[in-house]
Structures are given as C-alpha cells and as structure tokens.
C-alpha cells in the first residue's frame, strides 16, 4: 500500500482502499472514524483522498498490527 507521506493520501486510492478493507486489524482502526469508514466504503476517490489526508495519525492507520 503506497501513500504520499507529504499529505497522507493514497497513490492508488482504490487499490489502497481494497487492501485496507481486506485487513481486519486496519478495519478496526478505520471504523473508529465514521467519516473515513464511509469514504472508504464508497467509490468516490476524491472523498477517500480527503479523508485519508485528514486522518489525525496516518501512521496508526497504515501500520496497524497484522
């Protein structure tokens, strides 16, 4: 899963979303942010990118234990 460290957005938001959704541990973190969860469950890549960029601690999202 590649993301832009500068702004926290995904390089490929759909592939990124699919990888996050497939990981139960990461979904636990995502479900804590209702707006992020709704964005990731949509096909609106702009909405996904905005929410990923606004996530308060992207390191937690991207490095949740597997």
Rosetta constraint file for C-alpha pairs under 8 A:
AtomPair CA 1 CA 10 HARMONIC 7.86 0.50
AtomPair CA 1 CA 15 HARMONIC 7.68 0.50
AtomPair CA 1 CA 16 HARMONIC 5.61 0.50
AtomPair CA 1 CA 19 HARMONIC 7.14 0.50
AtomPair CA 2 CA 10 HARMONIC 6.13 0.50
AtomPair CA 2 CA 11 HARMONIC 5.63 0.50
AtomPair CA 2 CA 12 HARMONIC 7.36 0.50
AtomPair CA 2 CA 16 HARMONIC 7.27 0.50
AtomPair CA 3 CA 8 HARMONIC 6.20 0.50
AtomPair CA 3 CA 9 HARMONIC 5.59 0.50
AtomPair CA 3 CA 10 HARMONIC 4.13 0.50
AtomPair CA 3 CA 11 HARMONIC 5.18 0.50
AtomPair CA 3 CA 12 HARMONIC 7.96 0.50
AtomPair CA 4 CA 8 HARMONIC 5.25 0.50
AtomPair CA 4 CA 9 HARMONIC 5.36 0.50
AtomPair CA 4 CA 10 HARMONIC 5.98 0.50
AtomPair CA 4 CA 11 HARMONIC 6.38 0.50
AtomPair CA 5 CA 9 HARMONIC 7.61 0.50
AtomPair CA 7 CA 53 HARMONIC 5.51 0.50
AtomPair CA 8 CA 52 HARMONIC 5.90 0.50
AtomPair CA 8 CA 53 HARMONIC 4.44 0.50
AtomPair CA 8 CA 54 HARMONIC 7.60 0.50
AtomPair CA 8 CA 55 HARMONIC 7.76 0.50
AtomPair CA 8 CA 58 HARMONIC 6.49 0.50
AtomPair CA 9 CA 13 HARMONIC 7.72 0.50
AtomPair CA 9 CA 49 HARMONIC 5.18 0.50
AtomPair CA 9 CA 50 HARMONIC 7.40 0.50
AtomPair CA 9 CA 52 HARMONIC 5.37 0.50
AtomPair CA 9 CA 53 HARMONIC 5.06 0.50
AtomPair CA 10 CA 16 HARMONIC 6.37 0.50
AtomPair CA 10 CA 49 HARMONIC 6.60 0.50
AtomPair CA 10 CA 52 HARMONIC 7.43 0.50
AtomPair CA 11 CA 16 HARMONIC 7.78 0.50
AtomPair CA 12 CA 16 HARMONIC 5.92 0.50
AtomPair CA 13 CA 17 HARMONIC 5.87 0.50
AtomPair CA 13 CA 45 HARMONIC 6.13 0.50
AtomPair CA 13 CA 48 HARMONIC 6.88 0.50
AtomPair CA 13 CA 49 HARMONIC 6.87 0.50
AtomPair CA 14 CA 18 HARMONIC 6.13 0.50
AtomPair CA 14 CA 43 HARMONIC 7.67 0.50
AtomPair CA 14 CA 45 HARMONIC 7.00 0.50
AtomPair CA 15 CA 19 HARMONIC 6.19 0.50
AtomPair CA 16 CA 20 HARMONIC 6.24 0.50
AtomPair CA 17 CA 21 HARMONIC 6.07 0.50
AtomPair CA 17 CA 40 HARMONIC 5.86 0.50
AtomPair CA 18 CA 22 HARMONIC 6.17 0.50
AtomPair CA 19 CA 23 HARMONIC 6.57 0.50
AtomPair CA 20 CA 26 HARMONIC 6.02 0.50
AtomPair CA 20 CA 27 HARMONIC 6.61 0.50
AtomPair CA 21 CA 26 HARMONIC 7.38 0.50
AtomPair CA 21 CA 27 HARMONIC 5.95 0.50
AtomPair CA 21 CA 40 HARMONIC 7.93 0.50
AtomPair CA 22 CA 27 HARMONIC 7.88 0.50
AtomPair CA 23 CA 27 HARMONIC 6.20 0.50
AtomPair CA 23 CA 66 HARMONIC 7.54 0.50
AtomPair CA 24 CA 28 HARMONIC 6.40 0.50
AtomPair CA 25 CA 29 HARMONIC 6.92 0.50
AtomPair CA 25 CA 64 HARMONIC 6.39 0.50
AtomPair CA 25 CA 65 HARMONIC 6.43 0.50
AtomPair CA 25 CA 66 HARMONIC 6.16 0.50
AtomPair CA 26 CA 30 HARMONIC 6.21 0.50
AtomPair CA 26 CA 61 HARMONIC 6.32 0.50
AtomPair CA 26 CA 62 HARMONIC 7.58 0.50
AtomPair CA 26 CA 64 HARMONIC 5.61 0.50
AtomPair CA 26 CA 65 HARMONIC 7.61 0.50
AtomPair CA 26 CA 66 HARMONIC 7.90 0.50
AtomPair CA 27 CA 31 HARMONIC 5.89 0.50
AtomPair CA 28 CA 32 HARMONIC 6.84 0.50
AtomPair CA 29 CA 33 HARMONIC 7.58 0.50
AtomPair CA 29 CA 60 HARMONIC 7.81 0.50
AtomPair CA 29 CA 61 HARMONIC 6.36 0.50
AtomPair CA 29 CA 64 HARMONIC 7.56 0.50
AtomPair CA 30 CA 34 HARMONIC 7.66 0.50
AtomPair CA 30 CA 36 HARMONIC 6.47 0.50
AtomPair CA 30 CA 37 HARMONIC 5.63 0.50
AtomPair CA 30 CA 61 HARMONIC 7.09 0.50
AtomPair CA 31 CA 36 HARMONIC 7.66 0.50
AtomPair CA 31 CA 37 HARMONIC 5.55 0.50
AtomPair CA 32 CA 37 HARMONIC 7.93 0.50
AtomPair CA 33 CA 37 HARMONIC 6.12 0.50
AtomPair CA 34 CA 38 HARMONIC 6.12 0.50
AtomPair CA 35 CA 39 HARMONIC 6.11 0.50
AtomPair CA 35 CA 51 HARMONIC 7.18 0.50
AtomPair CA 36 CA 40 HARMONIC 6.13 0.50
AtomPair CA 36 CA 48 HARMONIC 7.27 0.50
AtomPair CA 36 CA 51 HARMONIC 5.40 0.50
AtomPair CA 36 CA 52 HARMONIC 7.05 0.50
AtomPair CA 36 CA 55 HARMONIC 7.75 0.50
AtomPair CA 37 CA 41 HARMONIC 6.23 0.50
AtomPair CA 38 CA 42 HARMONIC 6.41 0.50
AtomPair CA 39 CA 43 HARMONIC 7.81 0.50
AtomPair CA 39 CA 44 HARMONIC 7.06 0.50
AtomPair CA 39 CA 47 HARMONIC 5.73 0.50
AtomPair CA 39 CA 48 HARMONIC 5.01 0.50
AtomPair CA 39 CA 51 HARMONIC 6.92 0.50
AtomPair CA 40 CA 48 HARMONIC 5.71 0.50
AtomPair CA 42 CA 48 HARMONIC 7.86 0.50
AtomPair CA 44 CA 48 HARMONIC 6.32 0.50
AtomPair CA 45 CA 49 HARMONIC 6.11 0.50
AtomPair CA 46 CA 50 HARMONIC 6.21 0.50
AtomPair CA 47 CA 51 HARMONIC 6.22 0.50
AtomPair CA 48 CA 52 HARMONIC 6.08 0.50
AtomPair CA 49 CA 53 HARMONIC 6.02 0.50
AtomPair CA 50 CA 54 HARMONIC 6.20 0.50
AtomPair CA 51 CA 55 HARMONIC 6.12 0.50
AtomPair CA 52 CA 58 HARMONIC 7.47 0.50
AtomPair CA 53 CA 58 HARMONIC 8.00 0.50
AtomPair CA 57 CA 61 HARMONIC 7.03 0.50
AtomPair CA 58 CA 62 HARMONIC 6.08 0.50
AtomPair CA 59 CA 63 HARMONIC 5.70 0.50
AtomPair CA 59 CA 64 HARMONIC 7.97 0.50
AtomPair CA 60 CA 64 HARMONIC 5.56 0.50
